Amino acid sequence: METELDGRLLALRQALAISIALSTRGHPQATGMALELLDDLRNHADSTPAGAPFDPPVWVRGAQDELEQISRLVRAFTQADDEPA
């Protein structure tokens, strides 16, 4: 962590992932739907047309990275829940 903002983003990412995982726990179809929604958000964060002569804004890459990290955490939390004790 380099800044307070990094710490706040990490906490927000983890809180969101935990809330998604807990709300869909025990319902693989609901978890799958939540992950699909996160993927859709990530894929549509940039409205730049394909083949545009300029790069997407930096914030788009940051948003896509955050959404990917949230998806990874949701997968990790829900997979750990599915394993037998």
PDB file with SEQRES, HELIX, SHEET and CRYST1 records, atoms N, CA, C and O in Angstrom:
SEQRES   1 A   85  MET GLU THR GLU LEU ASP GLY ARG LEU LEU ALA LEU ARG          
SEQRES   2 A   85  GLN ALA LEU ALA ILE SER ILE ALA LEU SER THR ARG GLY          
SEQRES   3 A   85  HIS PRO GLN ALA THR GLY MET ALA LEU GLU LEU LEU ASP          
SEQRES   4 A   85  ASP LEU ARG ASN HIS ALA ASP SER THR PRO ALA GLY ALA          
SEQRES   5 A   85  PRO PHE ASP PRO PRO VAL TRP VAL ARG GLY ALA GLN ASP          
SEQRES   6 A   85  GLU LEU GLU GLN ILE SER ARG LEU VAL ARG ALA PHE THR          
SEQRES   7 A   85  GLN ALA ASP ASP GLU PRO ALA                                  
HELIX    1 AA1 GLU A    4  THR A   24  1                                  21    
HELIX    2 AA2 PRO A   28  ASN A   43  1                                  16    
HELIX    3 AA3 VAL A   58  ASP A   82  1                                  25    
CRYST1    1.000    1.000    1.000  90.00  90.00  90.00 P 1           1          
ATOM      1  N   MET A   1       0.837  -1.172   0.000  1.00  0.00           N  
ATOM      2  CA  MET A   1       0.000   0.000   0.000  1.00  0.00           C  
ATOM      3  C   MET A   1       0.883   1.237   0.000  1.00  0.00           C  
ATOM      4  O   MET A   1       1.771   1.385   0.839  1.00  0.00           O  
ATOM      5  N   GLU A   2       0.629   2.099  -0.932  1.00  0.00           N  
ATOM      6  CA  GLU A   2       1.420   3.318  -1.004  1.00  0.00           C  
ATOM      7  C   GLU A   2       0.703   4.510  -0.390  1.00  0.00           C  
ATOM      8  O   GLU A   2       1.350   5.405   0.153  1.00  0.00           O  
ATOM      9  N   THR A   3      -0.618   4.536  -0.468  1.00  0.00           N  
ATOM     10  CA  THR A   3      -1.355   5.692   0.027  1.00  0.00           C  
ATOM     11  C   THR A   3      -2.586   5.252   0.807  1.00  0.00           C  
ATOM     12  O   THR A   3      -2.977   4.085   0.796  1.00  0.00           O  
ATOM     13  N   GLU A   4      -3.178   6.226   1.482  1.00  0.00           N  
ATOM     14  CA  GLU A   4      -4.420   5.950   2.197  1.00  0.00           C  
ATOM     15  C   GLU A   4      -5.509   5.507   1.223  1.00  0.00           C  
ATOM     16  O   GLU A   4      -6.329   4.646   1.543  1.00  0.00           O  
ATOM     17  N   LEU A   5      -5.508   6.105   0.034  1.00  0.00           N  
ATOM     18  CA  LEU A   5      -6.504   5.738  -0.974  1.00  0.00           C  
ATOM     19  C   LEU A   5      -6.376   4.267  -1.366  1.00  0.00           C  
ATOM     20  O   LEU A   5      -7.386   3.592  -1.565  1.00  0.00           O  
ATOM     21  N   ASP A   6      -5.142   3.763  -1.480  1.00  0.00           N  
ATOM     22  CA  ASP A   6      -4.942   2.342  -1.785  1.00  0.00           C  
ATOM     23  C   ASP A   6      -5.583   1.472  -0.709  1.00  0.00           C  
ATOM     24  O   ASP A   6      -6.240   0.477  -1.015  1.00  0.00           O  
ATOM     25  N   GLY A   7      -5.392   1.849   0.537  1.00  0.00           N  
ATOM     26  CA  GLY A   7      -5.975   1.095   1.644  1.00  0.00           C  
ATOM     27  C   GLY A   7      -7.489   1.134   1.626  1.00  0.00           C  
ATOM     28  O   GLY A   7      -8.151   0.127   1.875  1.00  0.00           O  
ATOM     29  N   ARG A   8      -8.030   2.300   1.329  1.00  0.00           N  
ATOM     30  CA  ARG A   8      -9.488   2.430   1.267  1.00  0.00           C  
ATOM     31  C   ARG A   8     -10.065   1.600   0.119  1.00  0.00           C  
ATOM     32  O   ARG A   8     -11.104   0.961   0.276  1.00  0.00           O  
ATOM     33  N   LEU A   9      -9.397   1.610  -1.027  1.00  0.00           N  
ATOM     34  CA  LEU A   9      -9.864   0.806  -2.159  1.00  0.00           C  
ATOM     35  C   LEU A   9      -9.804  -0.681  -1.842  1.00  0.00           C  
ATOM     36  O   LEU A   9     -10.710  -1.431  -2.207  1.00  0.00           O  
ATOM     37  N   LEU A  10      -8.749  -1.111  -1.170  1.00  0.00           N  
ATOM     38  CA  LEU A  10      -8.637  -2.516  -0.789  1.00  0.00           C  
ATOM     39  C   LEU A  10      -9.765  -2.903   0.156  1.00  0.00           C  
ATOM     40  O   LEU A  10     -10.387  -3.952  -0.011  1.00  0.00           O  
ATOM     41  N   ALA A  11     -10.029  -2.063   1.143  1.00  0.00           N  
ATOM     42  CA  ALA A  11     -11.106  -2.352   2.089  1.00  0.00           C  
ATOM     43  C   ALA A  11     -12.457  -2.400   1.386  1.00  0.00           C  
ATOM     44  O   ALA A  11     -13.275  -3.273   1.675  1.00  0.00           O  
ATOM     45  N   LEU A  12     -12.696  -1.477   0.476  1.00  0.00           N  
ATOM     46  CA  LEU A  12     -13.953  -1.460  -0.269  1.00  0.00           C  
ATOM     47  C   LEU A  12     -14.082  -2.698  -1.143  1.00  0.00           C  
ATOM     48  O   LEU A  12     -15.149  -3.308  -1.210  1.00  0.00           O  
ATOM     49  N   ARG A  13     -13.005  -3.068  -1.806  1.00  0.00           N  
ATOM     50  CA  ARG A  13     -13.000  -4.256  -2.662  1.00  0.00           C  
ATOM     51  C   ARG A  13     -13.332  -5.495  -1.839  1.00  0.00           C  
ATOM     52  O   ARG A  13     -14.168  -6.304  -2.241  1.00  0.00           O  
ATOM     53  N   GLN A  14     -12.684  -5.644  -0.692  1.00  0.00           N  
ATOM     54  CA  GLN A  14     -12.915  -6.820   0.137  1.00  0.00           C  
ATOM     55  C   GLN A  14     -14.326  -6.839   0.703  1.00  0.00           C  
ATOM     56  O   GLN A  14     -14.962  -7.892   0.749  1.00  0.00           O  
ATOM     57  N   ALA A  15     -14.817  -5.686   1.133  1.00  0.00           N  
ATOM     58  CA  ALA A  15     -16.171  -5.624   1.686  1.00  0.00           C  
ATOM     59  C   ALA A  15     -17.214  -5.990   0.634  1.00  0.00           C  
ATOM     60  O   ALA A  15     -18.160  -6.723   0.921  1.00  0.00           O  
ATOM     61  N   LEU A  16     -17.044  -5.485  -0.567  1.00  0.00           N  
ATOM     62  CA  LEU A  16     -17.985  -5.798  -1.642  1.00  0.00           C  
ATOM     63  C   LEU A  16     -17.934  -7.284  -1.994  1.00  0.00           C  
ATOM     64  O   LEU A  16     -18.974  -7.916  -2.180  1.00  0.00           O  
ATOM     65  N   ALA A  17     -16.741  -7.834  -2.084  1.00  0.00           N  
ATOM     66  CA  ALA A  17     -16.604  -9.255  -2.416  1.00  0.00           C  
ATOM     67  C   ALA A  17     -17.217 -10.136  -1.333  1.00  0.00           C  
ATOM     68  O   ALA A  17     -17.885 -11.124  -1.637  1.00  0.00           O  
ATOM     69  N   ILE A  18     -16.992  -9.780  -0.077  1.00  0.00           N  
ATOM     70  CA  ILE A  18     -17.562 -10.565   1.022  1.00  0.00           C  
ATOM     71  C   ILE A  18     -19.083 -10.484   0.997  1.00  0.00           C  
ATOM     72  O   ILE A  18     -19.760 -11.494   1.190  1.00  0.00           O  
ATOM     73  N   SER A  19     -19.624  -9.292   0.761  1.00  0.00           N  
ATOM     74  CA  SER A  19     -21.085  -9.165   0.746  1.00  0.00           C  
ATOM     75  C   SER A  19     -21.706  -9.955  -0.406  1.00  0.00           C  
ATOM     76  O   SER A  19     -22.761 -10.566  -0.234  1.00  0.00           O  
ATOM     77  N   ILE A  20     -21.072  -9.951  -1.564  1.00  0.00           N  
ATOM     78  CA  ILE A  20     -21.580 -10.746  -2.690  1.00  0.00           C  
ATOM     79  C   ILE A  20     -21.489 -12.233  -2.361  1.00  0.00           C  
ATOM     80  O   ILE A  20     -22.437 -12.985  -2.586  1.00  0.00           O  
ATOM     81  N   ALA A  21     -20.350 -12.649  -1.831  1.00  0.00           N  
ATOM     82  CA  ALA A  21     -20.161 -14.069  -1.513  1.00  0.00           C  
ATOM     83  C   ALA A  21     -21.159 -14.537  -0.459  1.00  0.00           C  
ATOM     84  O   ALA A  21     -21.736 -15.617  -0.588  1.00  0.00           O  
ATOM     85  N   LEU A  22     -21.368 -13.729   0.585  1.00  0.00           N  
ATOM     86  CA  LEU A  22     -22.300 -14.132   1.636  1.00  0.00           C  
ATOM     87  C   LEU A  22     -23.748 -14.134   1.146  1.00  0.00           C  
ATOM     88  O   LEU A  22     -24.535 -14.993   1.543  1.00  0.00           O  
ATOM     89  N   SER A  23     -24.097 -13.191   0.300  1.00  0.00           N  
ATOM     90  CA  SER A  23     -25.483 -13.123  -0.166  1.00  0.00           C  
ATOM     91  C   SER A  23     -25.813 -14.221  -1.172  1.00  0.00           C  
ATOM     92  O   SER A  23     -26.984 -14.542  -1.372  1.00  0.00           O  
ATOM     93  N   THR A  24     -24.807 -14.794  -1.801  1.00  0.00           N  
ATOM     94  CA  THR A  24     -25.059 -15.866  -2.772  1.00  0.00           C  
ATOM     95  C   THR A  24     -24.592 -17.223  -2.256  1.00  0.00           C  
ATOM     96  O   THR A  24     -24.665 -18.221  -2.973  1.00  0.00           O  
ATOM     97  N   ARG A  25     -24.114 -17.261  -1.018  1.00  0.00           N  
ATOM     98  CA  ARG A  25     -23.587 -18.497  -0.438  1.00  0.00           C  
ATOM     99  C   ARG A  25     -24.644 -19.601  -0.480  1.00  0.00           C  
ATOM    100  O   ARG A  25     -25.804 -19.391  -0.124  1.00  0.00           O  
ATOM    101  N   GLY A  26     -24.221 -20.752  -0.912  1.00  0.00           N  
ATOM    102  CA  GLY A  26     -25.123 -21.891  -0.977  1.00  0.00           C  
ATOM    103  C   GLY A  26     -25.988 -21.918  -2.228  1.00  0.00           C  
ATOM    104  O   GLY A  26     -26.793 -22.831  -2.411  1.00  0.00           O  
ATOM    105  N   HIS A  27     -25.827 -20.936  -3.074  1.00  0.00           N  
ATOM    106  CA  HIS A  27     -26.616 -20.860  -4.304  1.00  0.00           C  
ATOM    107  C   HIS A  27     -25.673 -20.617  -5.478  1.00  0.00           C  
ATOM    108  O   HIS A  27     -25.477 -19.473  -5.889  1.00  0.00           O  
ATOM    109  N   PRO A  28     -25.087 -21.686  -6.021  1.00  0.00           N  
ATOM    110  CA  PRO A  28     -24.117 -21.535  -7.103  1.00  0.00           C  
ATOM    111  C   PRO A  28     -24.652 -20.744  -8.300  1.00  0.00           C  
ATOM    112  O   PRO A  28     -23.905 -20.014  -8.951  1.00  0.00           O  
ATOM    113  N   GLN A  29     -25.947 -20.892  -8.585  1.00  0.00           N  
ATOM    114  CA  GLN A  29     -26.518 -20.152  -9.713  1.00  0.00           C  
ATOM    115  C   GLN A  29     -26.496 -18.646  -9.426  1.00  0.00           C  
ATOM    116  O   GLN A  29     -26.197 -17.853 -10.318  1.00  0.00           O  
ATOM    117  N   ALA A  30     -26.809 -18.251  -8.194  1.00  0.00           N  
ATOM    118  CA  ALA A  30     -26.781 -16.831  -7.828  1.00  0.00           C  
ATOM    119  C   ALA A  30     -25.356 -16.296  -7.862  1.00  0.00           C  
ATOM    120  O   ALA A  30     -25.123 -15.167  -8.292  1.00  0.00           O  
ATOM    121  N   THR A  31     -24.405 -17.106  -7.411  1.00  0.00           N  
ATOM    122  CA  THR A  31     -23.002 -16.691  -7.468  1.00  0.00           C  
ATOM    123  C   THR A  31     -22.578 -16.493  -8.918  1.00  0.00           C  
ATOM    124  O   THR A  31     -21.916 -15.510  -9.251  1.00  0.00           O  
ATOM    125  N   GLY A  32     -22.962 -17.428  -9.770  1.00  0.00           N  
ATOM    126  CA  GLY A  32     -22.636 -17.313 -11.189  1.00  0.00           C  
ATOM    127  C   GLY A  32     -23.228 -16.068 -11.817  1.00  0.00           C  
ATOM    128  O   GLY A  32     -22.579 -15.400 -12.622  1.00  0.00           O  
ATOM    129  N   MET A  33     -24.463 -15.757 -11.449  1.00  0.00           N  
ATOM    130  CA  MET A  33     -25.100 -14.556 -11.987  1.00  0.00           C  
ATOM    131  C   MET A  33     -24.386 -13.295 -11.507  1.00  0.00           C  
ATOM    132  O   MET A  33     -24.200 -12.354 -12.278  1.00  0.00           O  
ATOM    133  N   ALA A  34     -23.986 -13.273 -10.236  1.00  0.00           N  
ATOM    134  CA  ALA A  34     -23.259 -12.118  -9.702  1.00  0.00           C  
ATOM    135  C   ALA A  34     -21.924 -11.947 -10.423  1.00  0.00           C  
ATOM    136  O   ALA A  34     -21.526 -10.827 -10.744  1.00  0.00           O  
ATOM    137  N   LEU A  35     -21.236 -13.057 -10.675  1.00  0.00           N  
ATOM    138  CA  LEU A  35     -19.961 -12.987 -11.391  1.00  0.00           C  
ATOM    139  C   LEU A  35     -20.161 -12.526 -12.834  1.00  0.00           C  
ATOM    140  O   LEU A  35     -19.339 -11.782 -13.369  1.00  0.00           O  
ATOM    141  N   GLU A  36     -21.250 -12.967 -13.462  1.00  0.00           N  
ATOM    142  CA  GLU A  36     -21.555 -12.507 -14.822  1.00  0.00           C  
ATOM    143  C   GLU A  36     -21.808 -11.002 -14.845  1.00  0.00           C  
ATOM    144  O   GLU A  36     -21.361 -10.307 -15.758  1.00  0.00           O  
ATOM    145  N   LEU A  37     -22.524 -10.501 -13.840  1.00  0.00           N  
ATOM    146  CA  LEU A  37     -22.773  -9.059 -13.765  1.00  0.00           C  
ATOM    147  C   LEU A  37     -21.474  -8.281 -13.592  1.00  0.00           C  
ATOM    148  O   LEU A  37     -21.279  -7.242 -14.223  1.00  0.00           O  
ATOM    149  N   LEU A  38     -20.584  -8.784 -12.737  1.00  0.00           N  
ATOM    150  CA  LEU A  38     -19.286  -8.127 -12.559  1.00  0.00           C  
ATOM    151  C   LEU A  38     -18.502  -8.129 -13.868  1.00  0.00           C  
ATOM    152  O   LEU A  38     -17.870  -7.133 -14.221  1.00  0.00           O  
ATOM    153  N   ASP A  39     -18.545  -9.251 -14.585  1.00  0.00           N  
ATOM    154  CA  ASP A  39     -17.851  -9.329 -15.880  1.00  0.00           C  
ATOM    155  C   ASP A  39     -18.449  -8.347 -16.889  1.00  0.00           C  
ATOM    156  O   ASP A  39     -17.721  -7.696 -17.638  1.00  0.00           O  
ATOM    157  N   ASP A  40     -19.784  -8.246 -16.902  1.00  0.00           N  
ATOM    158  CA  ASP A  40     -20.430  -7.288 -17.807  1.00  0.00           C  
ATOM    159  C   ASP A  40     -20.025  -5.858 -17.475  1.00  0.00           C  
ATOM    160  O   ASP A  40     -19.736  -5.066 -18.372  1.00  0.00           O  
ATOM    161  N   LEU A  41     -20.003  -5.530 -16.187  1.00  0.00           N  
ATOM    162  CA  LEU A  41     -19.569  -4.189 -15.781  1.00  0.00           C  
ATOM    163  C   LEU A  41     -18.139  -3.925 -16.230  1.00  0.00           C  
ATOM    164  O   LEU A  41     -17.822  -2.847 -16.733  1.00  0.00           O  
ATOM    165  N   ARG A  42     -17.280  -4.923 -16.040  1.00  0.00           N  
ATOM    166  CA  ARG A  42     -15.872  -4.775 -16.421  1.00  0.00           C  
ATOM    167  C   ARG A  42     -15.738  -4.587 -17.931  1.00  0.00           C  
ATOM    168  O   ARG A  42     -14.997  -3.718 -18.391  1.00  0.00           O  
ATOM    169  N   ASN A  43     -16.450  -5.398 -18.689  1.00  0.00           N  
ATOM    170  CA  ASN A  43     -16.343  -5.341 -20.149  1.00  0.00           C  
ATOM    171  C   ASN A  43     -16.939  -4.074 -20.746  1.00  0.00           C  
ATOM    172  O   ASN A  43     -16.517  -3.635 -21.815  1.00  0.00           O  
ATOM    173  N   HIS A  44     -17.915  -3.485 -20.066  1.00  0.00           N  
ATOM    174  CA  HIS A  44     -18.589  -2.313 -20.619  1.00  0.00           C  
ATOM    175  C   HIS A  44     -18.188  -1.017 -19.924  1.00  0.00           C  
ATOM    176  O   HIS A  44     -18.848   0.005 -20.104  1.00  0.00           O  
ATOM    177  N   ALA A  45     -17.127  -1.042 -19.140  1.00  0.00           N  
ATOM    178  CA  ALA A  45     -16.656   0.177 -18.471  1.00  0.00           C  
ATOM    179  C   ALA A  45     -16.188   1.205 -19.489  1.00  0.00           C  
ATOM    180  O   ALA A  45     -16.286   2.410 -19.261  1.00  0.00           O  
ATOM    181  N   ASP A  46     -15.687   0.723 -20.595  1.00  0.00           N  
ATOM    182  CA  ASP A  46     -15.175   1.615 -21.636  1.00  0.00           C  
ATOM    183  C   ASP A  46     -16.153   1.643 -22.800  1.00  0.00           C  
ATOM    184  O   ASP A  46     -16.466   0.608 -23.388  1.00  0.00           O  
ATOM    185  N   SER A  47     -16.627   2.825 -23.123  1.00  0.00           N  
ATOM    186  CA  SER A  47     -17.563   2.948 -24.245  1.00  0.00           C  
ATOM    187  C   SER A  47     -16.860   3.402 -25.525  1.00  0.00           C  
ATOM    188  O   SER A  47     -17.505   3.829 -26.482  1.00  0.00           O  
ATOM    189  N   THR A  48     -15.521   3.302 -25.528  1.00  0.00           N  
ATOM    190  CA  THR A  48     -14.754   3.670 -26.715  1.00  0.00           C  
ATOM    191  C   THR A  48     -15.040   2.664 -27.829  1.00  0.00           C  
ATOM    192  O   THR A  48     -14.965   1.458 -27.595  1.00  0.00           O  
ATOM    193  N   PRO A  49     -15.362   3.127 -29.019  1.00  0.00           N  
ATOM    194  CA  PRO A  49     -15.617   2.193 -30.119  1.00  0.00           C  
ATOM    195  C   PRO A  49     -14.375   1.364 -30.454  1.00  0.00           C  
ATOM    196  O   PRO A  49     -13.242   1.828 -30.323  1.00  0.00           O  
ATOM    197  N   ALA A  50     -14.617   0.145 -30.884  1.00  0.00           N  
ATOM    198  CA  ALA A  50     -13.504  -0.717 -31.293  1.00  0.00           C  
ATOM    199  C   ALA A  50     -12.764  -0.054 -32.449  1.00  0.00           C  
ATOM    200  O   ALA A  50     -13.380   0.521 -33.346  1.00  0.00           O  
ATOM    201  N   GLY A  51     -11.462  -0.139 -32.417  1.00  0.00           N  
ATOM    202  CA  GLY A  51     -10.653   0.435 -33.480  1.00  0.00           C  
ATOM    203  C   GLY A  51     -10.457   1.938 -33.358  1.00  0.00           C  
ATOM    204  O   GLY A  51     -10.005   2.586 -34.302  1.00  0.00           O  
ATOM    205  N   ALA A  52     -10.793   2.493 -32.201  1.00  0.00           N  
ATOM    206  CA  ALA A  52     -10.614   3.938 -32.004  1.00  0.00           C  
ATOM    207  C   ALA A  52      -9.120   4.267 -32.019  1.00  0.00           C  
ATOM    208  O   ALA A  52      -8.305   3.456 -31.579  1.00  0.00           O  
ATOM    209  N   PRO A  53      -8.761   5.439 -32.518  1.00  0.00           N  
ATOM    210  CA  PRO A  53      -7.337   5.788 -32.643  1.00  0.00           C  
ATOM    211  C   PRO A  53      -6.682   6.221 -31.332  1.00  0.00           C  
ATOM    212  O   PRO A  53      -5.526   6.643 -31.333  1.00  0.00           O  
ATOM    213  N   PHE A  54      -7.397   6.125 -30.227  1.00  0.00           N  
ATOM    214  CA  PHE A  54      -6.825   6.543 -28.948  1.00  0.00           C  
ATOM    215  C   PHE A  54      -7.062   5.475 -27.894  1.00  0.00           C  
ATOM    216  O   PHE A  54      -7.964   4.647 -28.016  1.00  0.00           O  
ATOM    217  N   ASP A  55      -6.241   5.508 -26.864  1.00  0.00           N  
ATOM    218  CA  ASP A  55      -6.345   4.540 -25.777  1.00  0.00           C  
ATOM    219  C   ASP A  55      -7.491   4.921 -24.842  1.00  0.00           C  
ATOM    220  O   ASP A  55      -7.851   6.093 -24.733  1.00  0.00           O  
ATOM    221  N   PRO A  56      -8.057   3.921 -24.170  1.00  0.00           N  
ATOM    222  CA  PRO A  56      -9.095   4.243 -23.187  1.00  0.00           C  
ATOM    223  C   PRO A  56      -8.479   5.050 -22.035  1.00  0.00           C  
ATOM    224  O   PRO A  56      -7.278   4.949 -21.784  1.00  0.00           O  
ATOM    225  N   PRO A  57      -9.287   5.841 -21.344  1.00  0.00           N  
ATOM    226  CA  PRO A  57      -8.766   6.618 -20.222  1.00  0.00           C  
ATOM    227  C   PRO A  57      -8.196   5.715 -19.128  1.00  0.00           C  
ATOM    228  O   PRO A  57      -8.572   4.549 -19.008  1.00  0.00           O  
ATOM    229  N   VAL A  58      -7.297   6.266 -18.346  1.00  0.00           N  
ATOM    230  CA  VAL A  58      -6.651   5.506 -17.271  1.00  0.00           C  
ATOM    231  C   VAL A  58      -7.681   4.993 -16.268  1.00  0.00           C  
ATOM    232  O   VAL A  58      -7.543   3.882 -15.756  1.00  0.00           O  
ATOM    233  N   TRP A  59      -8.703   5.782 -15.985  1.00  0.00           N  
ATOM    234  CA  TRP A  59      -9.693   5.365 -14.999  1.00  0.00           C  
ATOM    235  C   TRP A  59     -10.421   4.102 -15.438  1.00  0.00           C  
ATOM    236  O   TRP A  59     -10.859   3.317 -14.597  1.00  0.00           O  
ATOM    237  N   VAL A  60     -10.557   3.895 -16.757  1.00  0.00           N  
ATOM    238  CA  VAL A  60     -11.233   2.691 -17.256  1.00  0.00           C  
ATOM    239  C   VAL A  60     -10.424   1.459 -16.886  1.00  0.00           C  
ATOM    240  O   VAL A  60     -10.970   0.466 -16.405  1.00  0.00           O  
ATOM    241  N   ARG A  61      -9.127   1.529 -17.112  1.00  0.00           N  
ATOM    242  CA  ARG A  61      -8.271   0.384 -16.749  1.00  0.00           C  
ATOM    243  C   ARG A  61      -8.326   0.126 -15.247  1.00  0.00           C  
ATOM    244  O   ARG A  61      -8.364  -1.025 -14.811  1.00  0.00           O  
ATOM    245  N   GLY A  62      -8.330   1.196 -14.462  1.00  0.00           N  
ATOM    246  CA  GLY A  62      -8.421   1.049 -13.008  1.00  0.00           C  
ATOM    247  C   GLY A  62      -9.728   0.409 -12.584  1.00  0.00           C  
ATOM    248  O   GLY A  62      -9.743  -0.466 -11.718  1.00  0.00           O  
ATOM    249  N   ALA A  63     -10.826   0.840 -13.190  1.00  0.00           N  
ATOM    250  CA  ALA A  63     -12.134   0.273 -12.864  1.00  0.00           C  
ATOM    251  C   ALA A  63     -12.203  -1.197 -13.262  1.00  0.00           C  
ATOM    252  O   ALA A  63     -12.723  -2.026 -12.516  1.00  0.00           O  
ATOM    253  N   GLN A  64     -11.676  -1.514 -14.437  1.00  0.00           N  
ATOM    254  CA  GLN A  64     -11.682  -2.908 -14.887  1.00  0.00           C  
ATOM    255  C   GLN A  64     -10.843  -3.782 -13.965  1.00  0.00           C  
ATOM    256  O   GLN A  64     -11.222  -4.916 -13.672  1.00  0.00           O  
ATOM    257  N   ASP A  65      -9.710  -3.267 -13.507  1.00  0.00           N  
ATOM    258  CA  ASP A  65      -8.863  -4.008 -12.584  1.00  0.00           C  
ATOM    259  C   ASP A  65      -9.579  -4.243 -11.258  1.00  0.00           C  
ATOM    260  O   ASP A  65      -9.527  -5.346 -10.713  1.00  0.00           O  
ATOM    261  N   GLU A  66     -10.245  -3.215 -10.734  1.00  0.00           N  
ATOM    262  CA  GLU A  66     -10.970  -3.363  -9.472  1.00  0.00           C  
ATOM    263  C   GLU A  66     -12.072  -4.408  -9.592  1.00  0.00           C  
ATOM    264  O   GLU A  66     -12.230  -5.248  -8.705  1.00  0.00           O  
ATOM    265  N   LEU A  67     -12.831  -4.363 -10.678  1.00  0.00           N  
ATOM    266  CA  LEU A  67     -13.907  -5.332 -10.872  1.00  0.00           C  
ATOM    267  C   LEU A  67     -13.359  -6.750 -11.010  1.00  0.00           C  
ATOM    268  O   LEU A  67     -13.975  -7.701 -10.530  1.00  0.00           O  
ATOM    269  N   GLU A  68     -12.207  -6.898 -11.662  1.00  0.00           N  
ATOM    270  CA  GLU A  68     -11.577  -8.220 -11.777  1.00  0.00           C  
ATOM    271  C   GLU A  68     -11.132  -8.725 -10.404  1.00  0.00           C  
ATOM    272  O   GLU A  68     -11.301  -9.903 -10.090  1.00  0.00           O  
ATOM    273  N   GLN A  69     -10.570  -7.846  -9.599  1.00  0.00           N  
ATOM    274  CA  GLN A  69     -10.141  -8.237  -8.252  1.00  0.00           C  
ATOM    275  C   GLN A  69     -11.340  -8.657  -7.400  1.00  0.00           C  
ATOM    276  O   GLN A  69     -11.255  -9.624  -6.644  1.00  0.00           O  
ATOM    277  N   ILE A  70     -12.447  -7.938  -7.521  1.00  0.00           N  
ATOM    278  CA  ILE A  70     -13.655  -8.302  -6.778  1.00  0.00           C  
ATOM    279  C   ILE A  70     -14.141  -9.679  -7.224  1.00  0.00           C  
ATOM    280  O   ILE A  70     -14.518 -10.499  -6.387  1.00  0.00           O  
ATOM    281  N   SER A  71     -14.138  -9.942  -8.520  1.00  0.00           N  
ATOM    282  CA  SER A  71     -14.556 -11.255  -9.031  1.00  0.00           C  
ATOM    283  C   SER A  71     -13.669 -12.363  -8.484  1.00  0.00           C  
ATOM    284  O   SER A  71     -14.165 -13.420  -8.095  1.00  0.00           O  
ATOM    285  N   ARG A  72     -12.372 -12.132  -8.452  1.00  0.00           N  
ATOM    286  CA  ARG A  72     -11.447 -13.141  -7.915  1.00  0.00           C  
ATOM    287  C   ARG A  72     -11.730 -13.426  -6.449  1.00  0.00           C  
ATOM    288  O   ARG A  72     -11.725 -14.581  -6.023  1.00  0.00           O  
ATOM    289  N   LEU A  73     -11.977 -12.372  -5.674  1.00  0.00           N  
ATOM    290  CA  LEU A  73     -12.274 -12.577  -4.260  1.00  0.00           C  
ATOM    291  C   LEU A  73     -13.588 -13.324  -4.072  1.00  0.00           C  
ATOM    292  O   LEU A  73     -13.677 -14.204  -3.217  1.00  0.00           O  
ATOM    293  N   VAL A  74     -14.601 -12.990  -4.852  1.00  0.00           N  
ATOM    294  CA  VAL A  74     -15.883 -13.695  -4.749  1.00  0.00           C  
ATOM    295  C   VAL A  74     -15.681 -15.172  -5.054  1.00  0.00           C  
ATOM    296  O   VAL A  74     -16.207 -16.033  -4.348  1.00  0.00           O  
ATOM    297  N   ARG A  75     -14.920 -15.466  -6.105  1.00  0.00           N  
ATOM    298  CA  ARG A  75     -14.649 -16.877  -6.437  1.00  0.00           C  
ATOM    299  C   ARG A  75     -13.921 -17.571  -5.291  1.00  0.00           C  
ATOM    300  O   ARG A  75     -14.258 -18.699  -4.929  1.00  0.00           O  
ATOM    301  N   ALA A  76     -12.936 -16.906  -4.729  1.00  0.00           N  
ATOM    302  CA  ALA A  76     -12.166 -17.509  -3.633  1.00  0.00           C  
ATOM    303  C   ALA A  76     -13.053 -17.752  -2.416  1.00  0.00           C  
ATOM    304  O   ALA A  76     -12.979 -18.816  -1.801  1.00  0.00           O  
ATOM    305  N   PHE A  77     -13.883 -16.786  -2.065  1.00  0.00           N  
ATOM    306  CA  PHE A  77     -14.742 -16.938  -0.892  1.00  0.00           C  
ATOM    307  C   PHE A  77     -15.802 -18.001  -1.104  1.00  0.00           C  
ATOM    308  O   PHE A  77     -16.106 -18.749  -0.175  1.00  0.00           O  
ATOM    309  N   THR A  78     -16.372 -18.092  -2.292  1.00  0.00           N  
ATOM    310  CA  THR A  78     -17.431 -19.068  -2.518  1.00  0.00           C  
ATOM    311  C   THR A  78     -16.874 -20.468  -2.736  1.00  0.00           C  
ATOM    312  O   THR A  78     -17.539 -21.443  -2.385  1.00  0.00           O  
ATOM    313  N   GLN A  79     -15.676 -20.603  -3.303  1.00  0.00           N  
ATOM    314  CA  GLN A  79     -15.073 -21.926  -3.463  1.00  0.00           C  
ATOM    315  C   GLN A  79     -14.684 -22.503  -2.115  1.00  0.00           C  
ATOM    316  O   GLN A  79     -14.861 -23.699  -1.882  1.00  0.00           O  
ATOM    317  N   ALA A  80     -14.164 -21.685  -1.232  1.00  0.00           N  
ATOM    318  CA  ALA A  80     -13.794 -22.157   0.100  1.00  0.00           C  
ATOM    319  C   ALA A  80     -15.028 -22.631   0.848  1.00  0.00           C  
ATOM    320  O   ALA A  80     -14.946 -23.542   1.672  1.00  0.00           O  
ATOM    321  N   ASP A  81     -16.176 -22.014   0.564  1.00  0.00           N  
ATOM    322  CA  ASP A  81     -17.426 -22.374   1.208  1.00  0.00           C  
ATOM    323  C   ASP A  81     -17.945 -23.718   0.720  1.00  0.00           C  
ATOM    324  O   ASP A  81     -18.611 -24.435   1.467  1.00  0.00           O  
ATOM    325  N   ASP A  82     -17.646 -24.066  -0.527  1.00  0.00           N  
ATOM    326  CA  ASP A  82     -18.147 -25.304  -1.119  1.00  0.00           C  
ATOM    327  C   ASP A  82     -17.358 -26.539  -0.700  1.00  0.00           C  
ATOM    328  O   ASP A  82     -17.852 -27.661  -0.817  1.00  0.00           O  
ATOM    329  N   GLU A  83     -16.127 -26.339  -0.209  1.00  0.00           N  
ATOM    330  CA  GLU A  83     -15.281 -27.474   0.147  1.00  0.00           C  
ATOM    331  C   GLU A  83     -15.781 -28.122   1.434  1.00  0.00           C  
ATOM    332  O   GLU A  83     -16.212 -27.425   2.353  1.00  0.00           O  
ATOM    333  N   PRO A  84     -15.726 -29.457   1.505  1.00  0.00           N  
ATOM    334  CA  PRO A  84     -16.166 -30.136   2.725  1.00  0.00           C  
ATOM    335  C   PRO A  84     -15.244 -29.812   3.892  1.00  0.00           C  
ATOM    336  O   PRO A  84     -14.040 -29.620   3.721  1.00  0.00           O  
ATOM    337  N   ALA A  85     -15.832 -29.756   5.074  1.00  0.00           N  
ATOM    338  CA  ALA A  85     -15.049 -29.425   6.279  1.00  0.00           C  
ATOM    339  C   ALA A  85     -14.330 -30.627   6.827  1.00  0.00           C  
ATOM    340  O   ALA A  85     -13.630 -30.522   7.834  1.00  0.00           O  
TER     341      ALA A  85                                                      
END                                                                             
